[in-house]
Amino acid sequence: MRFRLRSRHKVTAGLTTLLLPLATLVALASPAEAAESATATYTKTQDWGNGFEGKWTLKNTGTTTLNAWAVEWDFPADTKVTSAWDADVTSSGTHWTAKNKSWNGTLAPGASVSFGFNGTGSGAPANCKLNGGSCDGTSVPGDKPPSAPGTPTASDITNTSAKLSWTAATDDKGIKNYDVLRDGAKVATVTGTSYSDTGLTAGTDYSYTIQARDTADQTGPVSGARAVRTTGGGDPGPGPGDKVKLGYFTNWGVYGRNYHVKNLVTSGSAAKITHINYAFGNVQGGKCTIGDAYADYDKAYTADQSVDGVADTWDQPLRGNFNQLRKLKAKYPHIKVLWSFGGWTWSGGFTEAMKNPAAFADSCYKLVEDPRWADVFDGIDLDWEYPNACGLSCDTSGPAVFKTMMQAFRTKFGANNLVTAAITADASSGGKIDSADYGGAAQYSDWYNVMTYDFFGAWAKNGPTAPHSPLTSYPGIPQAGFNSAEAIAKLKAKGVPSAKLLLGIGFYGRGWTGVTQKEPGGTATGPAAGTYEAGIEDYKVLKSKCPANGTIAGTAYAHCGSDWWSYDTPATVTSKMSWAKNQALGGAFFWEFSGDSSNGELVSAINGGLG
């Protein structure tokens, strides 16, 4: 996408310092991979009568690094933990368990770590254990939890059943059995590495993961998720048809734009799309990395903000956009979600990453298939702007690099995951389409999102004014080859099948100010004012602020006062969809949801136009 990441207010959770009165000291053992010994102390550091604050401090007193820890204790029935920080705390009746966060599980010899909690009641912890061992520091268990089993495969799928198989987990003491989880809930415990799930509903989507248990009853991490759709079911109900109808959802939209996954439901858009690209993950140090941890998986949603009307809790393992997307898929099982990496701002990391394509693909696979959110994503979208060409930065890796990348990702992600890419629409002679082997790479890609917008804009501050997303050329167009029709034609000529090309639609306009001429081709004094950035504005604002009063090359434009804007309207989108169908394209995509009206006018036009 051509957009830069918006400036956004990041919420950083402060870590409360626990200074509570002195209480009981309880020795504690260490984690799953234990040293010779480890201890911990519990202190009630503050008591306000109807509640208290408690603190555990763990210390590795052995000679081996600890790579994880889990503390267990019992409270009297009247004593409970109400909130916690720096550990994930759960309970089963009066038995409480605290496990390390992803960032504080490693303890070198001699190192310490603390976590705290608020509670109610007056009781003290008892029967302290660590991984099943004594908490007195003299008997530290050395048993490691089992590894994650392999991501299950599915076979023999019928209207009401499916067979699952997986590769075995490993454990230093041996595997006792496996839990089979359907949509996160345990449905069976088996001793082998396969299971046939029955009693399912025809034409329904399910997600399966597997979790191993060792002979010491320790459970390991869950496997990657496998999506299964049972056969049959008749008419699946209202859906968006066979064409791809894909929208980008931005993680930074939850800040100033106040746009959340639930808006896809309230606008009616969720029922009219087939795919979502979640933007963006970053590319750093040769790897795929998280783009915005708070927005992605930590932001807590209240009941009124949540897709299903259920509020997030402090102790649930996944929150943020990822959990909301999970809820959206449960409500609209036809939707597939891809995680998009790169974008205009973060494309610079691709050059280094492609020095080792297999390692790059492996890092991305591990992140997308992280057990915490593997069921949310159905594949990956690679948004490199641009291979062997210049965007915000320049790449000189050579014309073969894009094909090499797509081949590496298809090899790693396999046939059951979607692998797509957002690519240039520069069809000028010797332009960006000519710079990389998009034709050769097409065999490894499910489709290309051809960015047929941002051809022209107020980065040329004096004009000439021109539609930023022309469908065709027109007399006086500022640059030959800068239009959708020529881009699609050139990609087809290079061997990309029509069905693997999606036409791009911008849910925004680009504009100039200081313009006296209504028709395109006028001069300007600079970019028009915009809500978030000069020279750009959402459709939902422009439709009222500066209504369209002309069309050219299949795109609307508007001259109001001294401002001149070009943008797509429901009418021009409908005509572009008709053109896409006549070209036998695979569908359309758009950047991005929050630019649409509150009732999803542009999404409705895409859906209706493609049929």
Secondary structure by P-SEA (a helix, b strand, c coil): ccccccbbbbbbbbbbbbbccccbbbbbbbccccccccbbbbbccccccccbbbbbbbbcccccccccbbbbbcccccccccccccccccccccbbbbbbccccccccccbbbbbcccccccccccccccccccccccccccccccccccccccccccccbbbbbbcbbbbcccccbbbbbccccccccccccbbbbccccccbbbbbbbbbbccccccccccbbbbbbbccccccccccccccbbbbbbccccccccccaaaaaaacccccccbbbccbbbbcccbbbbccccccccccccccccccccccccccccccaaaaaaaaaaacccbbbbbbccccccccccccccccaaaaaaaaaaaaacccccccccbbbbbccccccccccccccccaaaaaaaaaaaaaacccbbbbbbbbcccccccccccccccccccccccccccccccccccccccccccccccccccccccccccaaaaaaaaaaaccccccbbbbbbccccccccccccccbbbbccccccccccccccccccccccccccccccbbbbbcccbbbbbbcaaaaaaaaaaaaaaccccccccccccccccaaaaaaaaaaac
